[in-house]
Amino acid sequence: MVGAATAIGLAQLGLSIAVVESRQPQAYDPDQPIDVRVSAISVASENLLARLGALDSLWQMRSVPYRGLETWEMDGFITQFAAQQLNMSHLGHIVENRLVQLALWQQFCQYDNLHCYCPAKVARLVRATNGIEVSLDNGQVLDARLLVGADGANSMVRQWAGIGVTGWDYRQACMLINIATEADEQDVTWQQFTPKGPRSLLPLPGKNASLVWYDDAHTIRDLMQLSNKQLKQAIDQHFPERLDRNFEVVERGSFPLTRRHAKQYHKDHLVILGDAAHTINPLAGQGVNLGFKDVDALIQVIAAAQQSEHHWWSKPVLQQYQRKRWFDNQLMMTGMDLFYAGFSNDLLPLKLVRNVGLKLANYNNPVKQQVLKYALGLQ
Ligand SMILES: Cc1cc2nc3c(=O)[nH]c(=O)nc-3n(C[C@H](O)[C@H](O)[C@H](O)COP(=O)(O)OP(=O)(O)OC[C@H]3O[C@@H](n4cnc5c(N)ncnc54)[C@H](O)[C@@H]3O)c2cc1C
């Protein structure tokens, strides 16, 4: 998602672009079951996708808008955010990651200066006099003035460049479970905190939803072994009453929770974005939204450099990109960690404080509106 978006943004600036991707995304068919890998895409990300020409293609496939966001621990102490509070029609959309990628890929053919190498893997990188030589596993060799590493959490580009990371594993995992509901399409995403981790629901298109179950890694491993019927019983026991019990389990997947932040986002002729630069707790659904903010920042600084005396790939330009993004990403990651740690215990005094906090946070005031705007990437 992040790499494809960067490629189009830089192609729009007239640069000659090569996209290298090891896995061909499966073409869309409306009869396909909904993928488990879905993301809550914020309004700011939608704006970027629109500028890249991909938003209409995305809407022509499938997605669902969400208009409300609710979180609580103890019943009666709930914080609710609603699109109307910002006079907006919606807060964002839930979409399958693959469809975001496909919508972007459909734009590739608009650009004669963009070539896609897929399926092809980056096999070897070598520094050249004025750039980086990229050898693919199919034998082709590309010369890059700037290598953009948007190759995910285990970024080969980041490791090859020797860019260190800070971070840890949360010793927790999360399970994504697609369910078919009897209730009609929903438009509120909710999350209840428990000391073992949050239990959440994301609406999916039609009579479907995605449940997210955070727990210790052993529990998630055990849950993954259950039949659909057994898993439904476990969900019935462990999810809040808010979940309508008239549903069937359709699909599931599990993911470890990790936090990684690259110490720097650039080296000579090389820059990293998206999960290659930062992997955040998925708690608040910010991962790819932060990645899209990186894309926006990189496009802006390169566009500005084209109008200035700096080479667009030079160190001062890449430093500007890092300045725009590193602190913002760090702030969001730390915020999520504090939230996560704050709710991961059952100590009564703390429980009371945080629940009163949630209740107070629910009053509509300018601070609440600022928090919502920040979460939506609107500032
Ligand atoms: C459980 C869970 C729920 C989440 N929910 C949300 C959410 O609601 N909202 C949100 O914003 N984010 C969410 N995220 C985070 C989001 O999924 C990631 O931030 C996002 O996928 C990162 O996108 P990316 O393009 O940077 O990396 P990736 O999606 O990992 O893409 C990297 C690409 O690089 C390719 N690649 C890697 N190495 C090579 C190589 N050597 N050669 C060629 N190609 C290569 C891979 O094939 C892949 O296509 C969630 C994450 C998890 C785990």
The ligand as a Tripos MOL2 file, in Angstrom:
@<TRIPOS>MOLECULE
LIG
   53    58     1     0     0
SMALL
NO_CHARGES

@<TRIPOS>ATOM
      1 C1         -3.7640   -7.1250   13.1660 C.3       1 LIG1
      2 C2         -3.4540   -5.8380   12.4860 C.ar      1 LIG1
      3 C3         -4.4600   -4.9050   12.2690 C.ar      1 LIG1
      4 C4         -4.1880   -3.6720   11.6740 C.ar      1 LIG1
      5 N1         -5.1810   -2.7610   11.4960 N.ar      1 LIG1
      6 C5         -4.8950   -1.5520   10.9550 C.ar      1 LIG1
      7 C6         -5.9020   -0.5460   10.7840 C.ar      1 LIG1
      8 O1         -7.0730   -0.7240   11.1290 O.2       1 LIG1
      9 N2         -5.5400    0.6550   10.2470 N.ar      1 LIG1
     10 C7         -4.2520    0.9020    9.8700 C.ar      1 LIG1
     11 O2         -3.9630    2.0130    9.4020 O.2       1 LIG1
     12 N3         -3.2870   -0.0350    9.9870 N.ar      1 LIG1
     13 C8         -3.5740   -1.2400   10.5280 C.ar      1 LIG1
     14 N4         -2.5970   -2.1770   10.6590 N.ar      1 LIG1
     15 C9         -1.2500   -1.8760   10.1750 C.3       1 LIG1
     16 C10        -1.1580   -2.0260    8.6570 C.3       1 LIG1
     17 O3         -1.5850   -3.3170    8.2690 O.3       1 LIG1
     18 C11         0.2880   -1.8110    8.2530 C.3       1 LIG1
     19 O4          0.7260   -0.5790    8.7840 O.3       1 LIG1
     20 C12         0.4080   -1.7800    6.7220 C.3       1 LIG1
     21 O5          0.1150   -3.0330    6.1770 O.3       1 LIG1
     22 C13         1.8200   -1.3920    6.3230 C.3       1 LIG1
     23 O6          1.8510   -1.1950    4.9410 O.3       1 LIG1
     24 P1          3.2290   -1.1460    4.1710 P.3       1 LIG1
     25 O7          2.8630   -0.9390    2.7270 O.co2     1 LIG1
     26 O8          4.1640   -0.2100    4.8380 O.co2     1 LIG1
     27 O9          3.8920   -2.5910    4.3800 O.3       1 LIG1
     28 P2          3.3450   -4.0440    3.9130 P.3       1 LIG1
     29 O10         1.8590   -4.0590    3.8340 O.co2     1 LIG1
     30 O11         4.0070   -5.0360    4.8120 O.co2     1 LIG1
     31 O12         3.9180   -4.1580    2.4460 O.3       1 LIG1
     32 C14         5.2960   -4.4310    2.1600 C.3       1 LIG1
     33 C15         5.3720   -4.9790    0.7330 C.3       1 LIG1
     34 O13         6.7360   -5.1720    0.3710 O.3       1 LIG1
     35 C16         6.8780   -6.4070   -0.3320 C.3       1 LIG1
     36 N5          8.2780   -6.8600   -0.1300 N.ar      1 LIG1
     37 C17         8.8920   -7.0880    1.0510 C.ar      1 LIG1
     38 N6         10.1740   -7.4550    0.8460 N.ar      1 LIG1
     39 C18        10.3810   -7.4640   -0.5090 C.ar      1 LIG1
     40 C19        11.5050   -7.7580   -1.3440 C.ar      1 LIG1
     41 N7         12.7060   -8.1190   -0.8490 N.pl3     1 LIG1
     42 N8         11.3470   -7.6430   -2.6860 N.ar      1 LIG1
     43 C20        10.1390   -7.2640   -3.2170 C.ar      1 LIG1
     44 N9          9.0440   -6.9770   -2.4760 N.ar      1 LIG1
     45 C21         9.1740   -7.0820   -1.1380 C.ar      1 LIG1
     46 C22         5.8320   -7.3130    0.3070 C.3       1 LIG1
     47 O14         5.4520   -8.3470   -0.5760 O.3       1 LIG1
     48 C23         4.6810   -6.3340    0.5900 C.3       1 LIG1
     49 O15         3.7690   -6.2620   -0.4760 O.3       1 LIG1
     50 C24        -2.8570   -3.4050   11.2560 C.ar      1 LIG1
     51 C25        -1.8450   -4.3540   11.4330 C.ar      1 LIG1
     52 C26        -2.1380   -5.5610   12.0560 C.ar      1 LIG1
     53 C27        -1.0360   -6.5710   12.2670 C.3       1 LIG1
@<TRIPOS>BOND
     1     1     2 1
     2     2     3 ar
     3     2    52 ar
     4     3     4 ar
     5     4     5 ar
     6     4    50 ar
     7     5     6 ar
     8     6     7 ar
     9     6    13 1
    10     7     8 2
    11     7     9 ar
    12     9    10 ar
    13    10    11 2
    14    10    12 ar
    15    12    13 ar
    16    13    14 ar
    17    14    15 1
    18    14    50 ar
    19    15    16 1
    20    16    17 1
    21    16    18 1
    22    18    19 1
    23    18    20 1
    24    20    21 1
    25    20    22 1
    26    22    23 1
    27    23    24 1
    28    24    25 2
    29    24    26 1
    30    24    27 1
    31    27    28 1
    32    28    29 2
    33    28    30 1
    34    28    31 1
    35    31    32 1
    36    32    33 1
    37    33    34 1
    38    33    48 1
    39    34    35 1
    40    35    36 1
    41    35    46 1
    42    36    37 ar
    43    36    45 ar
    44    37    38 ar
    45    38    39 ar
    46    39    40 ar
    47    39    45 ar
    48    40    41 1
    49    40    42 ar
    50    42    43 ar
    51    43    44 ar
    52    44    45 ar
    53    46    47 1
    54    46    48 1
    55    48    49 1
    56    50    51 ar
    57    51    52 ar
    58    52    53 1
@<TRIPOS>SUBSTRUCTURE
     1 LIG1         1 GROUP 0 **** ****
